[in-house]
Amino acid sequence: MIRSKLKIFLIFSSLLFLLGCILIYQNITYNDKKLHVVICDVGQGDAIFIRTPNGSDILIDAGPDDKVLQCLSKNMPFWDRTIEIAILTHPDADHVTGFIDVAKRYKLISFYTSNVKTNTTVYTQFLKTLEDYEIKQNFLWQGDKFRFKDGLIMETLWPTNDWEGLTTNSFSVASLLTYKNFKVLLTGDLDAQQLERIDDLAGDIDFLKVPHHGSRFGLTSGIIDILSPEIAAISVGKNSYGHPTQFILDLLKSKNIKTLRTDKDGEVEITTDGSNWIVK
């Protein structure tokens, strides 16, 4: 009897010790007081996870299926089921579909998007999911800013409230993240026509999420010269569109910009304290 109780005690103590080790490890891993920007590997689509220095979670787009859940589980503590800010850049399937699964598994505190809609089946299902989980849509316009207590600023550079584009891509939300001396430009599926109207607002940046999976019409030499990023990432998977195009790859190479692609390099993560940064 005594031996059985001792055995149970030792097992219970071991489990508590193991749980404590896991909690300490996760706390060190996820609360390092640095900015993390993760280009999730979701195939042919976009999903970008951001963890602020103070531990707030931001998700911009959610990819073409439920693969985004793997990215979230990898980059968020297992006990954290809350995403403070979710942004859908535009309603195309390769950006919106994953939000259906995300909304079912995580609490979305605030949801933002551009004021453009489609009649697709998946977008209709997405809207139904928002209704089911009582998630209100808020629209973003140029000049809107999120300011965080840790000093991070996320500013909407596009769309403008007078834009009358013909495609959903042209309404993509473009966000500029500024943390101390570090700047990131996230571009959705914008084309050069829209980027040329905001590249001066962004100015010299450190990290560029290449627009529209490396589409031929996403960037120009002039845009790159103004932005002057040190590193760029292309979110792309197997596709029939020819993304990323050789034109964009050659353009980035000609500017000596280190370029990573999720189809070849997997998940891309930038970590910075606002002065120094590393990529993995």
Secondary structure, 3 states (H helix, E strand, C coil): CHHHHHHHHHHHHHHHHHHHHHHHHHHHHHCCCCEEEEECCCCCCCCEEEECCCCCEEEECCCCCCCHHHHHHHHCCCCCCEEEEEEECCCCHHHHHHHHHHHHHCEEEEEEECCCCCCCHHHHHHHHHHHHCCCCEEECCCCCEEECCCCCEEEEEECCCCCCCCCCHHHCCEEEEEECCEEEEECCCCCHHHHCCCHHHHCCCCEEECHHHHCCCCCCHHHHHHHCCCEEEECCCCCCCCCCCHHHHHHHHHCCCEEEEHHHHCCEEEEECCCCEEEC
